[in-house]
Amino acid sequence: MPCSPVPTVTAASDAMTATPEYQLLARLEAAFDVVVEESQALIAACRRSQAQAWAFGREHADADWLQQALLDFWYQDGQDGRSTRSHVGLIAATPEVMAQAQQVNATKHRLAGLLSQIREQAPALIPEAKAVLPFRHPELHTHLRGSGLARLHLKQCWRAIPVAPAPVARVRLAWYSSGRSIKRLSVREAEQKLLALDTEAPHVRIQLRQLAGLPDGEPLAQVQPQAPLMRANLFFREPLEDGQRRRAMNVALPLFVPADDGRLPDHNLPPLRPPQSRTRARRRDERLEQEPLLPSLRVYRYRR
């Protein structure tokens, strides 16, 4: 339970003087409380069900592991703010457990929407929220002491629990190491990014000359490689309503699969570490050139 009640505005005079920022923070505190409480209820439901579970890289998948996975809301010291930690596993979900997992995801969706609103309307509240929210749940905040954990990681608070939409016959887990994000840039935007570097450096001057030879209207692509992640291929017992018999899902958190009998589907044991090099062949219809035009910015031309 939170160590202090969610502040509320009870009097009309208070409502007149309360700032939008205060109201947003109060709503955020309440939404965070619900995420924590519903997650704890899910852990309790899993414990009551005594259904099978499996944890990647661990000998046992017990309630302590599940609690660590579902309530891992913290940055570690030195952690890249863009990265999140993974807790891969499988949970055989009875109807009660499945319903509670979906309830957790609904509360996380509301938290994510509120955080998006705050970033648009009052972004200065984000650092304050990261400092205040952990203290509302002393049993969570104790994890910060002497364990290398620093502050609240908001993305790890709202990321959804993967849930299979129907009973599964088997699950095949595999590392996906070829992910990347692609952002379109104009020639002018690429030039501004290069000019922000050391323009006296020979390699930057070379890239500026290469860029100067392009038409102004040519689109470019800036590529950001993504960290390896675990992907689960689900093979359903029966086709879904749309006829699909299988589905691929990224699984940074334990995957909950419907199982009235409390038994896990057949699944494989992927290697503990992702492959060191690319394992997928390049697509023949790859739209980008193989070599970057501007290596310092990871900017590529589109094939013609």
C-alpha positions as CSV (number, residue, x, y, z in Angstrom):
1,M,0.0,0.0,0.0
2,P,1.2,3.6,-0.6
3,C,2.8,5.3,2.3
4,S,0.8,8.4,1.9
5,P,-2.7,9.0,0.4
6,V,-3.2,10.4,-3.1
7,P,-3.7,14.1,-2.7
8,T,-7.2,15.2,-3.6
9,V,-8.9,18.5,-4.0
10,T,-12.0,18.6,-1.8
11,A,-12.9,22.2,-1.5
12,A,-14.1,24.6,-4.2
13,S,-11.4,27.1,-3.2
14,D,-8.7,24.5,-3.4
15,A,-10.0,23.5,-6.9
16,M,-9.7,27.1,-8.0
17,T,-6.1,27.5,-6.8
18,A,-4.8,24.0,-7.8
19,T,-2.5,24.2,-10.8
20,P,-2.8,21.8,-13.7
21,E,0.6,20.5,-12.9
22,Y,-0.5,19.5,-9.4
23,Q,-3.5,17.8,-10.8
24,L,-1.5,15.9,-13.3
25,L,1.0,14.7,-10.7
26,A,-1.9,13.6,-8.4
27,R,-3.4,11.6,-11.3
28,L,0.0,10.1,-12.1
29,E,0.5,9.0,-8.4
30,A,-2.9,7.4,-8.4
31,A,-2.2,5.6,-11.7
32,F,1.1,4.3,-10.5
33,D,-0.4,3.0,-7.3
34,V,-3.0,1.0,-9.3
35,V,-0.3,-0.5,-11.5
36,V,1.7,-1.6,-8.5
37,E,-1.4,-3.0,-6.7
38,E,-2.7,-4.8,-9.8
39,S,0.7,-6.3,-10.4
40,Q,0.9,-7.5,-6.9
41,A,-2.6,-9.0,-7.3
42,L,-1.4,-10.9,-10.4
43,I,1.6,-12.3,-8.5
44,A,-0.7,-13.5,-5.8
45,A,-3.1,-15.1,-8.4
46,C,-0.2,-16.9,-9.9
47,R,0.9,-18.2,-6.5
48,R,-2.6,-19.5,-5.8
49,S,-2.9,-21.2,-9.1
50,Q,0.2,-23.3,-8.6
51,A,0.4,-23.6,-12.4
52,Q,3.6,-24.4,-14.3
53,A,6.1,-21.6,-15.1
54,W,9.5,-21.4,-16.8
55,A,12.2,-18.7,-16.5
56,F,14.8,-18.2,-19.1
57,G,18.3,-18.8,-17.7
58,R,17.1,-19.9,-14.3
59,E,16.7,-23.2,-12.7
60,H,13.4,-22.4,-11.1
61,A,10.6,-20.0,-11.9
62,D,9.2,-19.2,-8.5
63,A,7.1,-16.4,-7.1
64,D,10.2,-14.4,-6.1
65,W,11.3,-14.4,-9.7
66,L,7.9,-13.4,-11.0
67,Q,7.8,-10.5,-8.5
68,Q,11.2,-9.4,-9.6
69,A,10.1,-9.5,-13.2
70,L,6.8,-7.7,-12.9
71,L,7.9,-5.1,-10.4
72,D,11.2,-4.2,-12.0
73,F,10.6,-0.5,-12.4
74,W,14.2,0.8,-11.8
75,Y,17.2,2.1,-13.6
76,Q,20.4,0.4,-12.7
77,D,23.4,2.6,-12.2
78,G,24.9,3.4,-15.6
79,Q,22.0,2.0,-17.5
80,D,21.3,3.6,-20.9
81,G,18.0,5.5,-20.5
82,R,16.8,4.1,-23.9
83,S,17.2,0.4,-22.9
84,T,15.1,-1.8,-20.7
85,R,15.8,-5.0,-18.9
86,S,14.3,-8.3,-20.0
87,H,12.7,-11.0,-17.9
88,V,11.9,-13.8,-20.3
89,G,9.7,-16.7,-19.2
90,L,6.4,-18.6,-19.7
91,I,3.5,-18.7,-17.3
92,A,0.6,-21.2,-17.7
93,A,-2.3,-18.9,-17.0
94,T,-5.5,-20.2,-15.5
95,P,-8.6,-18.1,-16.3
96,E,-8.2,-16.1,-13.1
97,V,-4.5,-15.4,-13.8
98,M,-5.3,-14.5,-17.4
99,A,-8.0,-12.0,-16.4
100,Q,-5.7,-10.4,-13.9
101,A,-2.8,-10.1,-16.5
102,Q,-5.2,-8.3,-18.8
103,Q,-6.3,-6.0,-15.9
104,V,-2.6,-5.2,-15.3
105,N,-2.1,-4.3,-19.0
106,A,-5.2,-2.0,-18.9
107,T,-3.8,-0.1,-15.9
108,K,-0.4,0.2,-17.6
109,H,-2.1,1.5,-20.8
110,R,-3.8,4.3,-18.7
111,L,-0.4,5.1,-17.1
112,A,1.3,5.4,-20.5
113,G,-1.4,7.7,-21.7
114,L,-1.1,9.9,-18.7
115,L,2.7,10.1,-19.0
116,S,2.3,11.1,-22.7
117,Q,-0.1,13.9,-21.7
118,I,2.4,15.1,-19.0
119,R,5.3,15.1,-21.5
120,E,3.2,17.3,-23.8
121,Q,1.7,19.7,-21.2
122,A,4.2,19.7,-18.3
123,P,7.4,17.9,-19.1
124,A,9.1,19.4,-16.1
125,L,7.0,17.1,-13.9
126,I,8.8,14.0,-15.2
127,P,11.9,14.3,-13.0
128,E,9.7,15.1,-10.0
129,A,7.6,12.1,-10.6
130,K,10.7,9.8,-10.8
131,A,11.8,11.1,-7.4
132,V,8.4,11.0,-5.7
133,L,6.7,7.8,-6.9
134,P,9.1,5.2,-5.4
135,F,8.5,6.5,-1.9
136,R,4.8,5.8,-2.2
137,H,5.5,2.1,-1.9
138,P,8.1,1.4,0.8
139,E,8.3,-2.3,0.0
140,L,9.4,-1.4,-3.5
141,H,11.8,1.4,-2.5
142,T,13.8,-0.9,-0.2
143,H,15.1,-2.5,-3.4
144,L,17.0,0.7,-4.0
145,R,19.3,0.2,-1.0
146,G,22.6,-1.4,-1.8
147,S,21.4,-3.2,-4.9
148,G,22.8,-0.8,-7.7
149,L,19.4,0.6,-8.4
150,A,19.1,4.3,-8.9
151,R,15.7,5.8,-9.9
152,L,12.4,5.0,-11.5
153,H,12.4,3.8,-15.1
154,L,9.1,4.9,-16.4
155,K,9.1,2.8,-19.6
156,Q,9.6,-0.3,-17.4
157,C,6.5,0.7,-15.4
158,W,4.1,0.9,-18.4
159,R,5.4,-1.7,-20.8
160,A,2.8,-4.4,-21.4
161,I,2.9,-8.0,-20.3
162,P,2.8,-10.3,-23.3
163,V,-0.4,-12.3,-23.4
164,A,-1.2,-15.1,-25.9
165,P,-4.7,-14.5,-27.3
166,A,-5.7,-18.2,-27.4
167,P,-4.4,-21.6,-26.1
168,V,-1.0,-22.5,-27.6
169,A,0.3,-25.9,-28.7
170,R,3.9,-24.9,-28.7
171,V,6.2,-21.9,-28.3
172,R,9.5,-21.4,-30.1
173,L,11.8,-18.8,-28.7
174,A,14.7,-17.2,-30.6
175,W,17.0,-14.2,-30.4
176,Y,16.2,-11.4,-32.9
177,S,19.4,-9.4,-33.5
178,S,18.6,-7.6,-36.8
179,G,16.2,-5.0,-35.5
180,R,16.7,-1.4,-36.4
181,S,14.8,1.9,-36.5
182,I,14.8,4.0,-39.7
183,K,14.2,7.8,-39.7
184,R,13.9,9.7,-42.9
185,L,16.1,12.8,-43.3
186,S,16.3,15.5,-45.9
187,V,19.7,16.5,-47.4
188,R,19.4,19.8,-45.5
189,E,18.8,18.0,-42.2
190,A,21.7,15.7,-42.7
191,E,23.9,18.7,-43.5
192,Q,22.9,20.4,-40.2
193,K,23.8,17.2,-38.3
194,L,27.2,17.0,-39.9
195,L,27.8,20.7,-39.2
196,A,27.2,20.0,-35.5
197,L,30.2,17.7,-35.6
198,D,33.9,18.8,-35.8
199,T,33.9,20.3,-39.3
200,E,37.7,20.5,-39.1
201,A,38.0,16.8,-39.0
202,P,39.0,15.3,-42.4
203,H,36.3,12.6,-42.3
204,V,33.6,15.1,-41.7
205,R,34.7,17.3,-44.6
206,I,34.7,14.3,-46.9
207,Q,31.1,13.5,-45.9
208,L,30.0,17.1,-46.4
209,R,31.4,17.0,-49.9
210,Q,29.6,13.8,-50.6
211,L,26.4,15.3,-49.4
212,A,26.9,18.5,-51.5
213,G,26.7,16.3,-54.6
214,L,23.1,15.1,-53.9
215,P,19.9,16.8,-55.1
216,D,18.2,18.8,-52.4
217,G,15.0,16.7,-52.7
218,E,16.6,13.3,-52.3
219,P,15.4,11.5,-49.2
220,L,18.0,9.8,-46.9
221,A,17.6,7.3,-44.1
222,Q,19.2,7.4,-40.7
223,V,19.5,3.9,-39.2
224,Q,19.7,3.1,-35.5
225,P,20.5,-0.6,-34.7
226,Q,18.4,-1.9,-31.8
227,A,19.5,-4.2,-29.0
228,P,18.9,-7.9,-29.4
229,L,15.6,-9.1,-28.1
230,M,13.8,-12.4,-27.5
231,R,10.9,-13.2,-29.9
232,A,8.3,-15.9,-29.3
233,N,6.6,-17.7,-32.2
234,L,3.3,-19.0,-31.0
235,F,1.6,-21.9,-32.7
236,F,-2.1,-22.0,-31.7
237,R,-4.1,-25.1,-31.0
238,E,-6.9,-23.8,-33.2
239,P,-6.9,-21.1,-35.8
240,L,-7.9,-17.6,-34.6
241,E,-11.0,-15.9,-35.8
242,D,-9.0,-14.3,-38.6
243,G,-7.6,-17.7,-39.6
244,Q,-4.1,-17.2,-38.2
245,R,-2.5,-20.3,-36.9
246,R,0.7,-18.6,-35.5
247,R,1.9,-15.3,-34.3
248,A,5.3,-13.7,-33.4
249,M,5.6,-11.6,-30.3
250,N,8.5,-9.8,-28.6
251,V,8.8,-11.0,-25.0
252,A,10.7,-8.7,-22.7
253,L,8.4,-9.9,-19.8
254,P,7.0,-13.3,-19.0
255,L,4.6,-14.5,-21.6
256,F,1.2,-15.6,-20.2
257,V,-0.5,-18.4,-22.2
258,P,-4.0,-19.6,-21.5
259,A,-3.9,-23.0,-19.8
260,D,-7.0,-24.3,-18.0
261,D,-5.1,-27.3,-16.8
262,G,-2.2,-25.2,-15.5
263,R,0.4,-26.9,-17.8
264,L,2.9,-25.2,-20.1
265,P,2.8,-25.8,-23.8
266,D,5.8,-27.4,-25.5
267,H,8.7,-24.9,-25.8
268,N,12.3,-24.9,-26.7
269,L,15.4,-23.6,-24.8
270,P,17.1,-20.8,-26.7
271,P,20.8,-20.0,-26.2
272,L,21.7,-17.9,-23.2
273,R,23.3,-15.2,-25.4
274,P,22.3,-13.7,-28.7
275,P,24.4,-14.5,-31.8
276,Q,27.5,-12.3,-32.2
277,S,26.8,-11.6,-35.9
278,R,23.7,-11.2,-38.2
279,T,22.0,-14.6,-38.7
280,R,19.3,-13.5,-41.2
281,A,20.1,-13.2,-44.9
282,R,19.7,-9.7,-46.3
283,R,16.4,-9.3,-48.2
284,R,16.5,-9.0,-51.9
285,D,14.1,-6.1,-51.7
286,E,16.3,-4.2,-49.2
287,R,15.6,-0.5,-49.9
288,L,18.8,0.9,-48.5
289,E,22.3,0.8,-50.0
290,Q,24.6,-1.6,-48.2
291,E,27.3,1.0,-47.4
292,P,26.4,4.2,-45.5
293,L,26.7,7.5,-47.3
294,L,27.5,9.3,-44.1
295,P,29.1,6.8,-41.6
296,S,29.3,9.4,-38.8
297,L,25.5,9.7,-38.8
298,R,24.6,6.2,-40.0
299,V,22.9,7.8,-42.9
300,Y,22.2,5.7,-46.1
301,R,20.8,6.4,-49.5
302,Y,17.8,4.6,-50.9
303,R,18.5,2.2,-53.7
304,R,17.4,3.4,-57.1
